[in-house]
Amino acid sequence: MLDGWLAGIIVLFFHVVVAPFAILHALLYKRDYRSALGWIGISLLFPVAGPLLYFYLGVNRLRRRARKLTGTDVAGHGTFRFEDSRTFPLADSLPENFAHPLARAGWHTTASRLIEGNAVELLINGDAFYPRLLQAIESAKQRAWISSYIFSGTGIGGEIADALIAAARRGVDARVIVDGIGTLYSFRSLERKLRDTAVKFAEFFPPRLLPPSLHWNLRNHRKIAVIDAEIGFFGGLNIDDRHFIATPRIESPHEDIHFVARGPATAALAQVFANDWESVTGEALDAGPAAPASGSVAMRVIEEGPDESMDRLSMTLLGVISGARREIRVMTPYFLPHRELVGAFQAAAVRGVRVDVLLPERSNLPYVDWASRHQLWELLKWGVHIRLKPAPFAHSKLLTVDSDYVLGGSANLDPRSLRLNFEVGVEMFDETLARQAREYFDACWQRSRIITLMDVDSRSLPARIRDGFFWLFSAYL
């Protein structure tokens, strides 16, 4: 009898207190009306399970402890805090003489100056990237900082870990951040390898039951390596055997690209690492002085995450796509663009801009492919060109606009990257680098299959139902 009374009191408490609180919270704090309406409906229909699901999946509890949550302060460049009363700098406050028409978008979203005087190389696949990273670590004198979503302790990951251990023995400040979910992909092999060594290792908010820490949806997806003050690596490659193509080490390798930069922008990448290190360890790091100029590429590093840096990368994408004059080329492994981004691609196409979107014919996540197929008709209808690349799986993240703009980094064009993950994007302005990126894109484009509106419309009814069903869950795929 007492148990029945207690259960009744608990259910009444959820009906009268918890469910209304969840509904009010969703109404006030969800940024998308569709998300708010969905969670409100779930809380009304299921007043016990609904609020529990909302507080577990729908609320962003993560608060970064790092004090510099926005633009980097590199070589005298100012920072900007979105908790100030301003929302973005005034249009006439661009602090640089860089006259490129696409430069203003990144300035408005980050208030970080373009950093000129860098040399940047495009590295295709792990065959090009890993030897360069190993060489840089082996010659490091002051620091070797690496952040990766997946960092295996075996294979090439073991080789890089050995190089870090040797560097730490020489007195190099060697540090590694791996995402807490990402460590599970390699069964925590790196953590075991680095244990009891001089390399400092940190997991980015690992999931655990006691004390509770279940940030399943808030992942550090950044791939950064900063060696001394001069060399910075960034892009889409994890540190794992799956990215070898010329000399594959696994049965189904992943194609991808990375970039290596020399010059003052390396300090901006170091600052991103330092912010994340302080977030998970509480230890503040000095990103150090900017390196001297080494080339002609102007760069801007853009942090993106579900904190005060939310929407920086997304708004930058909208700005540069809207400013394109001749062509836009997009390569991404997971393509679930939000409504505004779909509209920007459509608008560019009807303005006469050539828009090419290259996707993998089959990714490692079939349910994402199904959800993506559900919305391709919206782009094809308005003249966007789409091709599907056969194996190896194209894991590259690349955007080029016109003849001299390149955006590289770790972010996919999906809600997980643009709303939930901690990502990094890097704008690069340079005709030579853009030409190399377009040549890589063209080579992949030529060996890919054209997909038409007829192809999408001719899917069977079961396939269309399946695709539409998974599309409903796009925000969490």
N, C-alpha and C positions, 0 to 999 in steps of 0.2 A: 504493500500500500504506500509506504514511504517512498519507495523507488518510483512509483507512478507519479506521486506529487512532485518529486524532484525533477523528473523528466518533463512534466508539464510546466514547471517554473522555468526550466531552461529554454523550452520551446517558446514560451510566452516572452521571455527576455529577448530572444532573437527577433520575434515578431515586432515587439514594441520598441526596442532600443537598437539592436545591432543592425537589422535590415534597414531601418530609416537612416541610420548613420552612414551605412555604406552607400545608400542612394544619394544622400546629400553630398558625400565626399566625391562621388562620381560626377554629380552635377556641377560641382564647383571646380574640380581640378582636372578632369579629363579634357584633353586638348582637341579631341575629335568628337563631333556630336554623335557619329555612328557608334563609336566605342562607348561613349557615355550612355546612349540609349540602350545598347546591348547589355551593359552591366546593370543598369537600372531594371531592365526587364527580367534578367536572371535573378536579381535580388527580390523582386516582387513575386515571381513565380515560385522561387525556391528560397524562402526567407531564412532557412538555416544553412543549407549548402551554398546558396548563391553568395551571401556575404563572405563566407569562408573562402570561396574561390576568388572573389574579388580582392580580398586583402592579401591573398597569396600570390595571385597572378596579375592583378590589375593595378596595384599600387607600387610606385617606384619609391622604395625606402632608402635607396643608396644615396648617401651624402659624402661626397669626397672630402677628405680631411686636408687635401692640398689647398694652399691659399691662392695659388695662381691657377684659376679655373678657366681662364680665357687666353687671350693673345699672349705670345711670348715677348719677353723683354730682352731683345737681342741687340747688342751694340747700340744702346741708346734708344731703341724703338719702344714706343709707349705701349702700355697694356690697357685693356678695356674691360670693365666688369659689368655684366649684364644686370647685377642687382642695383646699379645706379639708376637714376630716374630716366636716363636716356635709353633709347632702344637701339640706335645705331648712329654713327657719326653723320654730320650734315654733309650734303652732297659736295659742298665746296671745301671740305676739310681734308681732301686727299693729301697726305703729307709727302707725296713723292712726285717726281717729275716724269714718272713712267706713264706715257700717254696712251698706252694700249686701251682700246675701248672696253675690253673684258676685264681690265684690272680693277675696276670699281666694285664689281660684285663681291669679290673676296675681301676687299677693304671694308665694305659695309657690314659684312657678316662677322668679321673677326676683329676689325680695327688693328690688324697687324700689317705692317708695311711689307711690300715685296722686298725681298733681300736679293740684291743684284751681285754679280761677280762670282757665279758658281759654275763649275764644270760638272756636267751630268752625263752618265752613260746608261744606255738601256741594256739590261742583262736578260737574255732569253733563256728561261728554264734553269733548273738547278745545275746543269752542266756548266753554265757560265757564272752563276751566282756563288755557289759554295766554294769553289777554289779562290775566288776573290775575297770572300769573307775570311777563309782560313789564312790567306796571305796577310790580310790586314791585322788579324788577331796575333799572328806570329811576330809581326813587327811592332805591335803596340808598345808604347812606353808609359803612358799615364793611365788610360782607362779603356775598358772594353765592356760596353753596356749593350745588352741584347734583350729585346722584348719580342715574344712570339706567342701566337695562339697555341700552336703545337710545336713542341721541341722534344724530339725523341732522344733517349739516352743511348740508343744503339745506331748502327749504320753511320750515315753522315752526321747525325746528331751526336753520336758518340765521339766522332773525330773532332767536331767543333768543341764539344765539352772538354776533351783532352787538351785542345789548344788553349781553352780558357783556364784550365787548371795550371798548365805550364806558365801562362802569362801571369796568373796570380802569384805563383812562386817567384817570379821575377820582380814582384812588387807592383804589378799593374792592378788597378782597381777594377776587378772583374765582377760584374753583377748580371743576374738573369731574372727576368719576370716571365712567368708562364701563366696563362689563364687557368683558373681552378677547374673548369670543365675540360679545357684543352689537355691538361695533364692526364686525364683518363684515357685519351686516345692512345697514349704510349704506356699505359699502366704504371705511370709515375716512374718510369725508368730513369729519367734525368735526375729527379730528386734523389734517387738512390745512388746514382753515380757521383753527384756533387756533394753528398753527405760527407762530413769530416774533411772537406777540402777548404781552401781559402777563397773559393768562389762564393759570393753571397747570392743566395737563391730565395726568391719570394714567389708565392702563388697569389694570383689576383682573385681575392674573395672566393676561396675554395668552398664548395658545399660541405656542410657537416650537420650532424643532428644535435650534438651537444658541445658547446652551446649552439642553439639553432642558427644556421646561416645558410639559407637556401636561395641564393641569387642565381637561379638557373638561367634566367633570361637576360642577365646583365653580365656580358662577357667582354673581356678585353681581347679584341680581334686584331690589334695592331701588330705589325711586323716591322720592327725597327732595330737597327744595330748602329751604334755610334762608337767609333774607334778613335781615341785621342780627340783632338779638337778639329781634325781635318776631314775625316771620312765618315759619311753617313749612308746607310743602306735603308731602303724602304720599298714596299711593294706588296705583292700578294703571296709570296712563297713562305710556307712554314719551313721549319728545319726538320726534314724528314725525307726518307728515301723515295717518296712517291713523286718527287719533282724532277727526277732524271729522265730525260727523253732520248738523247743520243746514245747513252749507255744505260738503259733502264735497269732498275734494281727490283722492281715489283711487276706483277703481271699487267696491271691497268694503271699506268702512270698518268700524272696530271701535268698538262702544259701550263706555264705561268710566266710572268715577267716580274722583274725587280729593277730597281734603279740604284746606282751608286753616285753620290754627290761629293764633291770636294769644294770647300769654300765656306763663307760665313753662315750659310743656311744650316750647316750641320749643327750649330749651337741651338737652333730652333727645334731640331729633332731631339737633341739632348734634353731640352727643357720638357718635352712631352714625356720622355722616360722619367725624368726627375719628378714630375707631377704624379705619375703613376706609382713610383717607388714610395713617395711620401704618403700617398693614399693608403697603401697596403702595409707599410711598415712604421709610419710615423717619423721616419728619418728624412730630414731635408738634405737635398744634394745641390751642389753648385754646378750648374750647367757649363760654367766656364766662359772664357772670352770667345768672341767670334774669330774664326780663322781668317787669314787674309784672302783677298780675291784670287780666284783661280780660273775663271772663265767668263762666259758671256750670258749665262742663263739666269734670268730673274725667277725667284722661287718664293712661294708662300706656303707655310705649313699650317694646315687646318685641323684642329682637334674637333672630334665629334663624339658625343656621348649623351647618355640620358640624364645629364646634370645641367649646369648652366651653359654648357656648350651645345646643347641640343639644337638641331636645325641649322647649324652653321654650314655643314657640307651640303645639306639638302637645298638651302637657299642659294648657295653659291652655284650649284648645278642649275637651278632654275634661271639664275642670272646669266650665266654664260650660254646656256642653250637659247635663251631668248635673244641674246646678242649676236648669235651666229649669223654670218652673211652668206656663206657659200656651202659649207658642209659640216656635218656632225657625224662622228664615227664612235660607236659605243661597243665595247666588248665586255661582257660580264657573265659569270657562270650561273648566277641566280637573278632572275629578272621578274620582279613583282613591283613595278613602280607605282607610287601613290598617285592619286587622281591629279594633283597639280603637275606632277612630272609627265604623266601621260598627255595632259593638255599642252605642256610646253613642247613636247615632241610633235604633236599634231599641228600646233600653230607654226612651228618652224617649217614643217613640210608644206603646209598650204601657203607659206610665204615664198616658197620656191627654193628653200634650203634642202640640199640633199642629206637625208637622214638614213644612215646605215646602222642596223643593230645586229650584232653577231652573237649568237647564243650556242651553247653546246647542244648537239643533237640528243645527247643523253648525259645528264650529270650524275653525280654520286647520290643524289637525293631525288628519286623519281617523283615523289609527291610534290616537290617544288616545280619540276618540269610540267606536271599535270596542271597545277594552279596557274603557271605562266601561260600555257597554251590557251587557257580560258579567256584571257584578255588581249591576246595578240590581234584579234580582228579589229579592235579599236584603233590600232596604229596602222595596220594594213589598209583599212578603209580610206584613210586620209593621205596615203602615199608614202608612208615610212617603209623602207626596204629592210626585210628581215631574212637572214640566212641561218641555217643550223649547221654547225661544224661537226663532222664525224670525229671519232676517237683519234688520238688521245683526248680525254676530257679537257676542254678549254677552261681553265680556272683563272684566266687573266682578268684583271680589272683595269680598264683603259678607256679614257675619253679624249678624243682630239677634236678641236674646233678650228675650222679654217686652216690656215697654213702655219700657225705658230703657237698654238695653245695645246698643252698636254696636261691632263689631270691623272695622276697615278696614286696608288696607295692601297689600302686594305679593304675598302668598302665595296660591297656589292650594291646593286640597285634593287634593294628590297627593304621592307619595313624593319627587319632585324638589324641590318647594318645602319639604316638611317634613323632609327628610333630607339633601339635597345642596346646595341653593342657600343663599346668604346672603339672608335676607329680613328685613322689618320689619313688625310688626303693631302696631296702636295700639288699645288699649281706650278706649272713651269712654262715660261714664255721664251721660246727660242725656235727659229725656223729649222735649224739643222736637226735638233732633237725631235721636233714634230714630224719632220720628213722620215726619220728613222722609225718613229712610232707608226706612221701611216703605212710605211713599207711592210712592217710586221703585220699590221691589220690586213693589208691587201693580200699578203701571201696566205693568210688564214681564210680570207673571204673567197679567194679564187677556188679553194678546194672544199667549199661548203655548199650545201643544198639550198636553193631558193625555196622559200615558203610563201605561198600566195593566199589570198583571201579564200579562194576555192578550196585549198588544202584544209584550211581551218574549218570552213563550213561543211566539208564532207566527212568530218569525223562521225563515227557512229553515235547513236543516242546513248548507249552505255558509257562510251568514252567522254561524251560531253557532260553527262551527269557526274561522272567521276571527277572530271576536271573542275567543274563548278563547285562540287563539294569541298575539294581541297582548297580552292580559291577562297572560300569563306574563312579559312584559318590562316590567311596570308600573313597576318601580323605576327604569327608565332612560328612560322615554318623555318 
